């Protein structure tokens, strides 16, 4: 088969290299044409070189064309993978640090809450320009596969305003599926699930082994598990209160709802510091920063690296390559996809982006009818959907009043801050993110004037309830010498 696949944000070593390995594990795809594009020429060159080594080691002649000219990369592309982080670590630091001054303590900050909303404002501004280029130069009916967070808001904007076909993809369902199989003492393939909701708030509404429903067995099984009962306190408590397990990690989930991170002296009761994703303040920012140190030191030099094997056994559970395989070969794939609702989940809004089961074949991505979510689960999702809708419309229009309303309505921000604090926080964040928010030019100028004129609400220097130090490269290398599994 011969068709073109483009990667936007290809300088991301984790996603690009892994997704490419998955694609080229499909024998029919050995002859595809690949285009990598990124605004960072150095990172783009490093990732391209690593991927070319992988391709050569697997005996393939698949061609990669790297370019910082996005339109050239997209020209004629049948499929486009979006793996960008707009603003990089500089903007990400603002997403975490500014809300902390107002008492909003986030673990990840890339989906909802103050950080996720600002991430959406940056990301949607860029995504709509990607969509314009896809409409103008890509192959007719090109499919955009979006891996960029905040998944729901980005995919919502692309489908409503971008004028392209777009599916959002995430691996949260697969990870939770693995946990459920573990606590039930089964192999993953022995546990059948139906998961539905919105991205990062998707619920395992049916769990079966040998045809028998096991949903009501999960709470006791999680509470007995020697590791998860310590690491997944928020998820287990949500299971206890709502009756269904949620897909996202303990740290992620804790910042989407108003109950677990609103009081600094209570946060440590709900999280675990053995891994960043279990609730550490700014945990994802820390590991991303440390990961960049490794990337620049190890992949920026001439060091040889082990190549990836393009085999079915080494293929990841990411949906992307399997969607392309199903569309091109007709081999049917069942997965969970993020698409406009349009009745898939009957008690969530039709315009929302929902994550739900679907099947892919030559005819496309076909979503199944889930029906109603349990009422409590739907209520949790609906609270987030209202915030997402405001966030999307704010980003598209550059409307700072809608953005402020999104902050007010966010479950965690609303639990911690009063309206004047929200207004000032948004002013600070608009000014800090000015380089990535062209649609907010007027609002940013007005925010600067207000902040300069004062008086300002007093804020506190705040490292967060569960902050860990970002380790230098030297510290990471010392740690790796002591414990080779702990450095990266």
N, C-alpha and C positions, 0 to 999 in steps of 0.2 A: 504494500500500500504506500501511496505517496501523497502526503498532504502536509500543510505547514502548521506548526504549533509555536506560539510565541509566549515568552515569559516576561511579564512586566515586574520589575523589582528583582531581577535575576541575581543581583549581588548578594541575596540572602542564601548563604551556603546551606543552611539546614533544609529549607523547603525545596530549593531548586534542585539540588543534587539528589535528594530523596525522591522527589516526584519524577525526575528524569529516569532514575533507576527503575521506578515502577513502570513507566511508559515503555521502556526498552526491554522489559521482561516479557512483553507481548511480542511473540515472534513476527507477527505480521507488520509490526511497526519499525522494523530495522531500517526501512528506507525513508522514514519521515524526515522532513526538513525542519530544523530547529532555529529559532531566533531568540537571542537573549538581549534584553535591554535594561539599563539601569542608569540613574543619574550619576552614580559613583563609578567612574571608569576603572579605578584601581580594584575595587571589589568585584566588578564585572569581569575583569581580566583574570583574577584569581579563581573565581568560580568556574569560568569557562575552561581554564587550564585543567582544573581538577576533573571536570566532567569529560573533557577530551581524553584524559588518561584512563578514566573508567571505561569509556567507549572502546578505546584501543585494546585495553586488557580483556575485554569481552569479545574481541575479534570482529567488531562491527566497524562499518565505515560511515555511520550516521554523521551528518554534517551539522555543526553549530556555527551560526553567524552572530557574533556579538556586536552590538552597536549602542551608542548613547542616543541615537536618533530613533525615537520611539515610533514614529510613523513608518520608517523603513522596516523596523522589526515587525510591525503589524501588517504591512502590505501583503495581501493575499492570504493571511492566516485564517485557517478554518476554526482553530481553537486558540483561546488566549487564557493563560493562567495569570491571575493577579495575586502577587505575594508581597505587596509593598508595606512598608511602615512609614507613612508620611511624617516628616519631621525628625525621624530617627530618635536616638537616645536623648538628644537635647530637648526636643519637645516632650518626650515621654517623662523626663525629669520634672518638667513643669506640671504635668498631669497629676503627679504624686505629691510634689512638695507644696504647691500653692494650696490645695484643699487641706493639707495637714495643718496649716496655720489656722484654719477655721474648725479644726477638730474632726475633719472627714478623713478617716484612716482606711486606706485601700490596700489590698494585697496585690492586685493586678492592674486594675484601672484601664481595661481595654474594651469593655463591653457595655457597661452601664455606669452609673454614678458620675461624679464630676469628670474623672479621667476619660471614661468611655465617651461621654458627650463631646468633650473637646477633641478627642481622637477622631470622632465622626465628622466634626466640622472641617478638620484638615483633610481627612480621607475623602470625603464626598466632593470637596472642591477639586481634588486631583482626579478622582474616579470619573467625574462627568467629562473631563477633558480626554481621558482614556476612551470613554464611550464615543465621543465625537470622532476621534481618530479611527476607531473600529468601524463606525458607520461609513466613514469616508474612504478608507483604504483596505480594510480587511475583506475576506471573502463574504459573499452574500450569506446572510443568516448565520454569521459567525457566533459561536457559543463562548461566553465569558464565564470562566470558572473562578469564582472569587474565594480566596483563602484569607483575605485581609479582614482584620477586625476593625471596628465592631461589626461582626458578620451581618446581623439583621439589618442594621441601619445602612450599611454599604450596599447590601443586596437590594434593599427597598429602594434606595435612590437610583440604582442602575436600572431596575425594572420599570420604575414609574417615570423617571426623567431622562434616563440614558439612551433610550431607544434601541437597546440591544437585548438579546436573550441572555439572561444571567442566572446562574445557580450558585448558591452559597454552600461551601463545604467545610466540614469540621469533623474531628475525630473523637469528640466527647462521648458520643453514644457507644462507640466501640470500647472505650476504656471502662465505662461503667458496666458494660456487658461482661467484661472480664472479671470485674470485682464480684458481680452477682454470681457468676459461675463458681468462683472461688469459695464464697461463703456457703454455697449449696453443695460443695464437694463434687462438682461436675466439671467436665471439659466445656469450654466455651461453645463448641459446636453442638453440645447436648442441651443447651438452654436456648429456647426460642423466645424472642422478645418483640414487643411492639412499643415503640417509644414515640411520644408526640408532645409538642409544646412549641416553644420558641428557642432559638439557639442559646445554649448555656443555661436554659431553664426548661429542659426537655424531661419528660417524666416516663418512667418505665411502667406503662399502664397495664401491660400484660407480660407475665413471666411464666413460661411453661417448661416443665421437664416431663418427658414421656406422655405428653398430652394433658398433663394435670397442671392447673394453675397454681403457682407458688407465690403469688404476690403477697399474700398475708403471712407467709413464712419469713419474709425478708427482715423485718425488724428484729425478731429474736435472734436470727442468724447473724446479723451485723453486730448486735449487742454482745454476742458470744465471741466474736472473732478477736483474737489477741492483738492484732495490729489495727484493724479498721475502727474498733471501738475507741481507740485512742486518737487516731488520725482524722477520722471523719465525723467529728462530733456535730458539726452543723448539718451535714447531710443526714445523719441518723436522727437528729432532732426534727428536721423537716419531714422525714419519713414517719416519725412518731406523731407529728401534728397533722400531717396531710394525707398519710396513708400510702404514699408512693415515693420511690427513690428518684432522686434527681441526678442528671448526667454529670454536672460539673464538679470540679474538685472543691474541697472544703474552703480553700481561700477564695476562689472565684465566687462560689455561692454566697459566702458570708457578706459580700459587698453589694449584692443585688436586692437584698431584703432589709427591712429596717431594724431587725431585732438583735443582731449578734456583734455589731461593731460600733454601736452608738455611744457606749460608755467605756473610756479607756481602761478603767479598773476591771471591766468584765471581759474584755477581748481575749485575754489569755485563758479564760475558762472554756473558750470555744475553739481554739486553734491548737496546732502542734508545730513546734519549731524544728522538727527533724528533717523537714523538706520545705522549700520556699512556698510551694503550692498549697500548703496546708494552712496558710493564713498569715505568714510573715508580712509585716508592714513594708510595702514597696518591694516585696520579694521578687517579683518578675523583673522589675527595673534592675535590681542587684544582679540577678543571674545573667540578664542580657548584657549588662556592662562588663561583667567578668568574662562572659563569652566573647565579647569583642576583643578583650585583651588577648585571649587565646587565639582568636582568628588572626589578628594582626601579627602576633609573634610566630605562630606555627605555619599558617597558610600564606603569610606574606613573604616568607623566605623561600629557599630552594629545597627545603626538606621534602623527602619522598614520603608519600602517605599511602596507606593500604587502599587499594582500589575496591570499589563495590562490585559484587557479583550480581549480574542481571539474571536472576533465576526466580521461578515462582516461589520457592521456599523463602527467599529473601525479600519478597515483595511486601510492602507495608500494607496496613489496612486503610490507608487514605483512599477516598472515593474516586479521586480524579482520573487515574489511569483506567479504572474499571468502567467509568462512564464512557470514556473514549472507546474502550474495547467493545462495549456493548453496542454503541452507536455504529461503529465501523464494521464489526463482524457479525452482529446479531446474537452473540452469546448473552443471555439474559443476566442482568445483575440486579440484586435487591440491596438497597441501602437506605439511608436516611438523608434527606436533602432539604435545603432551605430555599423555599420558593413562595411566591404570593399565595395567600391562603385560598381564596376563591372557593370556599366551602369545604376544604379538606378537613378542617377542624371546625365543627358547626357552631361552637360557642366562643370562638375567637373572631375578631373583626376580619372581614373579607380582604381588606387591604394590607393586613399585617403579613410579615414574612414569618412563616411557620416552619418548624423542622419536623418532618413526619416521614413515614415509610413510603418508598416508591420503587418502581421497577424501570429498568432501562433496557431498551432493545433498539433495533433499527428504526422504530417509529418514534423514538425520543424518550424523554423522561416522563413517566406516567405515575402520577400520585394516586394513592388509594384513599378512599373515604374513611376517615377515622371516626367520625361522629363527635359527640360531646366529650370533652375532657371532664374528669371529676370536677365538681364545682370549686373546691378549694384550690386545686391546681390551676384551673382557668382564672381564678381571681388573682393569683400570684402573677401569672403571665400577663393578664390585662393591665395590671399596674405598670409593668415594664413596657408594654406596647404603647401606652399613652405617652410615656417618656420618649420612646423611640420615634413615634410619629412627630412629636414636637421637635426632636433633634434633627430629623431628616428635613422637615420643612424649613427650619431655621438655617440649616447649612445651605440649602438650595437657594433661598432668597437672601441670605446674609442678614436675617432679621434677628437682632439681638434681643428683642422683647420675647420672641418665641424661645430663644435659647435660655433666657432667664426663667421662663415658665417651665421649661424642661428641667432645669436645675431644681426649682421649687418642688416639682412633682416627683423627682427621683426619690425612691424609698429611703435610701440611706442619708442623702443630703438633707431631705426634709425632716428626718429624725434627729439631726444634729444641729442644723442651722435655722435661724429665723430669717425672714425676708430681707431686711437690710444687709445682713451678712452675705446672703446669696448674691444680692446686687453688687456688692463690692468685690466678692470673689470672682464673679463673671467679668467685671471690669479688669481685674488683675490678670485673669487668664487670657482675655482678648488681647491685652497689650503684650503679654509674654509670648503669645503665639502669632503675633502680627506677621512674621515672614511667611507663614503658611496659610493665611486667611485672606486672600485677595477680595473675597466677597464681603468682608466686614470693614472695608477701608474707612467708611464714615463712622461706623460705630466705634472703631478703635480710636479714632481721633477724639471723639467725644469722651470716651473712657479715660484717655490720658488727661484731658482737661479736668475731669471730675477728681481723679486721683491726685492731681497736682494742687487743686484748689482746696480739697479737704472740707471739713475735718474727716479723718478716717476712723472707722471702727478699729479699736485696738485688737490685734491678733497676737498669738503666742508662738514663739519659736518652739517647734514640736517635731521631735524625731519619730513619734509614733509609739504605740504601746508595745510593739514587738519588732523593733528595727534591728537589723544586723548590719555590720560594717561591710562595705564593698571592699573586697580584697584586691590588692595589687597583683600584678603578674608574678612578682617575686614571691609573694605570700602563697599564691596558688601553686607555684612550682615546688615550694617547700612542702606544702600539704600533700602534693602528689607523690613526692619522694617518700613521705611517711606512710601514705595510703594511696596506692596507684588508682584506686577506684573513686577517690574523693575529690581529686583536683578539678575535674571538668564539671 
